[in-house]
Amino acid sequence: MAIRLSGMVSGLDTDAIVKELVSAYSKKTESYEKDKTKLEWKQEIWKDLNTKIYDLYSRTLGTLRFSSAYNKKKTSISDESKATITASANAAKGTQSMEIHKVATSGYLTGSSLDIYGLNDLSTKTNLRELGIVDETSINIQVGDGDIKTITMSGDSTIGDLVKQFNEAGINANFDEENKRFFLMSTNTGKENDFKLSGDSDAMKKLGILAEGCAYGIGDVWKKDGYNITNSTKLSDLHWNGDTTKGFPKTIAFDNMVPFRVEDGSTKTVADFVDYLNKVDGVEASFDEKNQRFVIKGADKLSAGKVYDSLNPDVGDPSTTSKPLLDVLGFVSVHGFGEGNAVKIDGADAQIKLNGAIFESNTNNFNINGLSINVKETTAKADGSGYNEIKIVTDTDVDGIYNTIKDFLKEYNELINEMDSLYNADRAKDYQPLTDEEKEAMSEKEVEKWEEKIKKSLLRRDTTLSSISSTMKTAMLQSFTINGEKYSLSTFGILTGNYFTTKNNEKNAFHIDGDPDDSTVSSNEEKLKKAIAANPETVADFFSQLTSHLYSELDEKMKGTTLSSAFTVYNDKQITADLRQYNTQISKWENYVSQQEEFWYNKFTAMEKALAQLQSSTSALSGLLGS
């Protein structure tokens, strides 16, 4: 860029002079910029309005033009503590009876307490060897009819590792450190989602999760007393002083067995006692040498419990130094039977009886003939003699249909009022977008008010706005013949307000007679609600035709043209083209202003140079003349 000498010799304000010389061209640029700003604002207003019109068209009218939108039902139930019910449009009106026989449950296993191991700090970090699992072994899990998944473990595995594998296999597992129990549950309710455990029953027993229709009794650990017992250990070696008349019961007998005599305790072994127990029907006994425990297994709790109950720990003479046999054998603290055993609740399907027919579901939800039923609790009678009936009543949802129509009219009213306000806006002839310099001279509020005044006027008397507004208003005034009778909005007490008393720009909004939220008509007769209650089919037919007609009219208006895009009610393509043209004109005039500024700066620079040379020559001449 050339160096500009701005009045250094002449003393002139060159910048001000140049600015004034090109001001006519700058004004032209500024005019284009203001016109472009107004068009951009107009584009924004149209975009916002078009979004609202399209939303009415696609979302609201797109749904309400079908009669199913008005086919609403409501239902009530005589005992909501037992079930909740909702009705779809397809639900049959009337009264129905229902019994709830079963609710759906998840398969649930509550493990037996692992307190038997005497580990106070039992936690998810505990190694399984502490529970007697030393060698590598496995348990299988099958959920429903799905694939069998294998869980592997060893003495180095922790309880936490096991819980993680259970969860990865498809069931919800947890170990309760406070109660020292495993809890296993299927992730979904119903028989088909129940789970089964199989595999190493001894490992499951030690984990307290064996609950396949049998029961286990587990004796105390002998190692804690410093003994290493085997099956050949004599009973006389187990804390017994050899007295054959005191400290031991004379016999231990069951209904189907000969007595087990202990007078000859000096010759009886642990294996003898195990063999004796195994003679009981349905009972399997053993001595676990590795873990130093007596174990009694029963085919069910009844047979196992029979053994346990017969091994009365109170026999013997506490006054002697001898210990009772059952104490000696570790059965005083036997664990596992009755409530202490692992308990498995099988997953079950829900079952109801509706109008005499039985229905089952693997969840507590039923969808039957338009009714969605969620059962909570059975209706079984307290005396077990059967089930109580609960009543289900289904009818037209008058309020639901009324609110659907009311919401539509509210959306329409808000849109038509906004369109009327834009069309009837005050003039803003003397208002133009502000330049940066003009904004600096005003406060933010003043600038905001100034620009708002312009924006509100941009669609004043706009022909495109008038066209779309008139289309909507005309469509809403249509009448339709149903079963030989003509119906319009006024038939249902839906009218625009009084022309002389209604506020400006609200004269084309509709009011529903009797609407409690509309003070102008709240005291009028509720024709719409009465019509819905008396003949919902006619109401549905009329409003589906009305909204379908409005939908079609808007669809026609929103078709794409050379000036507008599809689903657009204004000439968006034309506005975009005009904005590009403004950008071209602004760029052109900005360049021209720059050229003119450069021209005049060059002129003044040349003048400054000439004056400088003249001044230099004059000074030299004065020096020669001695002045």
ChimeraX attribute file (.defattr): number of C-alpha atoms within 10 A of each C-alpha:
attribute: neighborCount
match mode: 1-to-1
recipient: residues
	/A:1	4
	/A:2	8
	/A:3	8
	/A:4	16
	/A:5	17
	/A:6	16
	/A:7	15
	/A:8	15
	/A:9	14
	/A:10	15
	/A:11	9
	/A:12	13
	/A:13	11
	/A:14	19
	/A:15	15
	/A:16	9
	/A:17	14
	/A:18	17
	/A:19	16
	/A:20	12
	/A:21	14
	/A:22	17
	/A:23	13
	/A:24	12
	/A:25	18
	/A:26	19
	/A:27	13
	/A:28	15
	/A:29	21
	/A:30	18
	/A:31	15
	/A:32	20
	/A:33	18
	/A:34	16
	/A:35	15
	/A:36	20
	/A:37	17
	/A:38	18
	/A:39	19
	/A:40	15
	/A:41	17
	/A:42	18
	/A:43	19
	/A:44	13
	/A:45	16
	/A:46	20
	/A:47	16
	/A:48	10
	/A:49	19
	/A:50	17
	/A:51	14
	/A:52	16
	/A:53	21
	/A:54	18
	/A:55	14
	/A:56	20
	/A:57	23
	/A:58	15
	/A:59	10
	/A:60	18
	/A:61	22
	/A:62	14
	/A:63	17
	/A:64	23
	/A:65	23
	/A:66	17
	/A:67	18
	/A:68	15
	/A:69	16
	/A:70	27
	/A:71	20
	/A:72	20
	/A:73	23
	/A:74	20
	/A:75	20
	/A:76	16
	/A:77	20
	/A:78	14
	/A:79	13
	/A:80	12
	/A:81	11
	/A:82	16
	/A:83	19
	/A:84	18
	/A:85	20
	/A:86	17
	/A:87	25
	/A:88	17
	/A:89	16
	/A:90	13
	/A:91	21
	/A:92	17
	/A:93	14
	/A:94	11
	/A:95	14
	/A:96	16
	/A:97	16
	/A:98	20
	/A:99	23
	/A:100	24
	/A:101	20
	/A:102	21
	/A:103	23
	/A:104	23
	/A:105	22
	/A:106	23
	/A:107	25
	/A:108	22
	/A:109	21
	/A:110	20
	/A:111	25
	/A:112	27
	/A:113	21
	/A:114	21
	/A:115	13
	/A:116	18
	/A:117	14
	/A:118	13
	/A:119	13
	/A:120	10
	/A:121	11
	/A:122	21
	/A:123	17
	/A:124	18
	/A:125	12
	/A:126	18
	/A:127	20
	/A:128	24
	/A:129	14
	/A:130	16
	/A:131	22
	/A:132	17
	/A:133	21
	/A:134	18
	/A:135	13
	/A:136	11
	/A:137	15
	/A:138	16
	/A:139	17
	/A:140	16
	/A:141	20
	/A:142	19
	/A:143	22
	/A:144	16
	/A:145	11
	/A:146	11
	/A:147	10
	/A:148	15
	/A:149	17
	/A:150	17
	/A:151	18
	/A:152	14
	/A:153	21
	/A:154	16
	/A:155	17
	/A:156	16
	/A:157	18
	/A:158	19
	/A:159	22
	/A:160	17
	/A:161	18
	/A:162	20
	/A:163	20
	/A:164	15
	/A:165	18
	/A:166	22
	/A:167	16
	/A:168	13
	/A:169	19
	/A:170	16
	/A:171	23
	/A:172	17
	/A:173	22
	/A:174	19
	/A:175	18
	/A:176	15
	/A:177	14
	/A:178	10
	/A:179	12
	/A:180	21
	/A:181	22
	/A:182	22
	/A:183	21
	/A:184	22
	/A:185	24
	/A:186	24
	/A:187	18
	/A:188	19
	/A:189	24
	/A:190	24
	/A:191	21
	/A:192	17
	/A:193	25
	/A:194	24
	/A:195	24
	/A:196	17
	/A:197	19
	/A:198	15
	/A:199	14
	/A:200	13
	/A:201	16
	/A:202	13
	/A:203	21
	/A:204	19
	/A:205	21
	/A:206	20
	/A:207	21
	/A:208	25
	/A:209	24
	/A:210	26
	/A:211	22
	/A:212	15
	/A:213	11
	/A:214	19
	/A:215	27
	/A:216	30
	/A:217	26
	/A:218	23
	/A:219	24
	/A:220	23
	/A:221	19
	/A:222	19
	/A:223	13
	/A:224	10
	/A:225	8
	/A:226	7
	/A:227	12
	/A:228	13
	/A:229	20
	/A:230	15
	/A:231	15
	/A:232	11
	/A:233	16
	/A:234	17
	/A:235	23
	/A:236	21
	/A:237	15
	/A:238	19
	/A:239	16
	/A:240	19
	/A:241	15
	/A:242	18
	/A:243	16
	/A:244	17
	/A:245	12
	/A:246	19
	/A:247	21
	/A:248	25
	/A:249	21
	/A:250	16
	/A:251	13
	/A:252	18
	/A:253	16
	/A:254	16
	/A:255	9
	/A:256	9
	/A:257	13
	/A:258	12
	/A:259	13
	/A:260	16
	/A:261	15
	/A:262	20
	/A:263	17
	/A:264	12
	/A:265	18
	/A:266	16
	/A:267	12
	/A:268	17
	/A:269	19
	/A:270	21
	/A:271	18
	/A:272	17
	/A:273	19
	/A:274	18
	/A:275	14
	/A:276	17
	/A:277	20
	/A:278	16
	/A:279	15
	/A:280	19
	/A:281	13
	/A:282	15
	/A:283	21
	/A:284	18
	/A:285	22
	/A:286	18
	/A:287	20
	/A:288	16
	/A:289	13
	/A:290	12
	/A:291	17
	/A:292	20
	/A:293	22
	/A:294	22
	/A:295	21
	/A:296	25
	/A:297	23
	/A:298	24
	/A:299	16
	/A:300	17
	/A:301	20
	/A:302	15
	/A:303	18
	/A:304	26
	/A:305	21
	/A:306	15
	/A:307	21
	/A:308	18
	/A:309	10
	/A:310	12
	/A:311	17
	/A:312	17
	/A:313	18
	/A:314	13
	/A:315	18
	/A:316	20
	/A:317	15
	/A:318	12
	/A:319	9
	/A:320	12
	/A:321	13
	/A:322	19
	/A:323	21
	/A:324	23
	/A:325	27
	/A:326	20
	/A:327	21
	/A:328	19
	/A:329	22
	/A:330	18
	/A:331	21
	/A:332	18
	/A:333	16
	/A:334	22
	/A:335	22
	/A:336	26
	/A:337	23
	/A:338	15
	/A:339	11
	/A:340	17
	/A:341	23
	/A:342	27
	/A:343	21
	/A:344	20
	/A:345	14
	/A:346	20
	/A:347	23
	/A:348	21
	/A:349	21
	/A:350	26
	/A:351	22
	/A:352	23
	/A:353	17
	/A:354	18
	/A:355	12
	/A:356	11
	/A:357	9
	/A:358	13
	/A:359	16
	/A:360	18
	/A:361	19
	/A:362	21
	/A:363	21
	/A:364	22
	/A:365	19
	/A:366	19
	/A:367	15
	/A:368	12
	/A:369	11
	/A:370	14
	/A:371	21
	/A:372	16
	/A:373	17
	/A:374	17
	/A:375	24
	/A:376	18
	/A:377	16
	/A:378	19
	/A:379	20
	/A:380	16
	/A:381	11
	/A:382	9
	/A:383	7
	/A:384	7
	/A:385	8
	/A:386	12
	/A:387	17
	/A:388	15
	/A:389	19
	/A:390	18
	/A:391	15
	/A:392	19
	/A:393	17
	/A:394	22
	/A:395	17
	/A:396	24
	/A:397	19
	/A:398	21
	/A:399	15
	/A:400	15
	/A:401	22
	/A:402	17
	/A:403	12
	/A:404	15
	/A:405	19
	/A:406	16
	/A:407	12
	/A:408	15
	/A:409	17
	/A:410	14
	/A:411	15
	/A:412	21
	/A:413	19
	/A:414	13
	/A:415	18
	/A:416	23
	/A:417	18
	/A:418	14
	/A:419	20
	/A:420	21
	/A:421	18
	/A:422	22
	/A:423	21
	/A:424	17
	/A:425	18
	/A:426	14
	/A:427	14
	/A:428	15
	/A:429	8
	/A:430	6
	/A:431	12
	/A:432	16
	/A:433	20
	/A:434	16
	/A:435	11
	/A:436	8
	/A:437	8
	/A:438	10
	/A:439	14
	/A:440	11
	/A:441	10
	/A:442	13
	/A:443	9
	/A:444	11
	/A:445	9
	/A:446	12
	/A:447	17
	/A:448	12
	/A:449	11
	/A:450	17
	/A:451	17
	/A:452	11
	/A:453	17
	/A:454	21
	/A:455	21
	/A:456	20
	/A:457	21
	/A:458	22
	/A:459	22
	/A:460	20
	/A:461	15
	/A:462	13
	/A:463	11
	/A:464	13
	/A:465	20
	/A:466	16
	/A:467	12
	/A:468	19
	/A:469	17
	/A:470	12
	/A:471	15
	/A:472	17
	/A:473	15
	/A:474	11
	/A:475	18
	/A:476	16
	/A:477	12
	/A:478	14
	/A:479	16
	/A:480	16
	/A:481	12
	/A:482	13
	/A:483	7
	/A:484	7
	/A:485	7
	/A:486	11
	/A:487	17
	/A:488	18
	/A:489	20
	/A:490	17
	/A:491	13
	/A:492	18
	/A:493	21
	/A:494	20
	/A:495	18
	/A:496	17
	/A:497	17
	/A:498	11
	/A:499	11
	/A:500	8
	/A:501	8
	/A:502	14
	/A:503	10
	/A:504	13
	/A:505	17
	/A:506	18
	/A:507	18
	/A:508	19
	/A:509	20
	/A:510	20
	/A:511	22
	/A:512	27
	/A:513	23
	/A:514	20
	/A:515	18
	/A:516	13
	/A:517	9
	/A:518	12
	/A:519	12
	/A:520	16
	/A:521	19
	/A:522	15
	/A:523	12
	/A:524	14
	/A:525	14
	/A:526	18
	/A:527	16
	/A:528	24
	/A:529	23
	/A:530	13
	/A:531	18
	/A:532	21
	/A:533	17
	/A:534	13
	/A:535	12
	/A:536	19
	/A:537	15
	/A:538	16
	/A:539	25
	/A:540	22
	/A:541	18
	/A:542	21
	/A:543	22
	/A:544	21
	/A:545	21
	/A:546	22
	/A:547	22
	/A:548	21
	/A:549	18
	/A:550	23
	/A:551	22
	/A:552	15
	/A:553	17
	/A:554	24
	/A:555	17
	/A:556	12
	/A:557	17
	/A:558	21
	/A:559	13
	/A:560	16
	/A:561	11
	/A:562	9
	/A:563	13
	/A:564	18
	/A:565	16
	/A:566	12
	/A:567	19
	/A:568	23
	/A:569	26
	/A:570	22
	/A:571	17
	/A:572	18
	/A:573	16
	/A:574	14
	/A:575	17
	/A:576	16
	/A:577	12
	/A:578	14
	/A:579	18
	/A:580	13
	/A:581	14
	/A:582	20
	/A:583	14
	/A:584	13
	/A:585	16
	/A:586	20
	/A:587	14
	/A:588	12
	/A:589	18
	/A:590	17
	/A:591	13
	/A:592	16
	/A:593	21
	/A:594	13
	/A:595	13
	/A:596	17
	/A:597	17
	/A:598	15
	/A:599	13
	/A:600	18
	/A:601	21
	/A:602	16
	/A:603	12
	/A:604	21
	/A:605	20
	/A:606	14
	/A:607	16
	/A:608	21
	/A:609	15
	/A:610	13
	/A:611	15
	/A:612	15
	/A:613	12
	/A:614	12
	/A:615	12
	/A:616	11
	/A:617	12
	/A:618	11
	/A:619	12
	/A:620	12
	/A:621	11
	/A:622	10
	/A:623	10
	/A:624	8
	/A:625	7
	/A:626	7
	/A:627	7
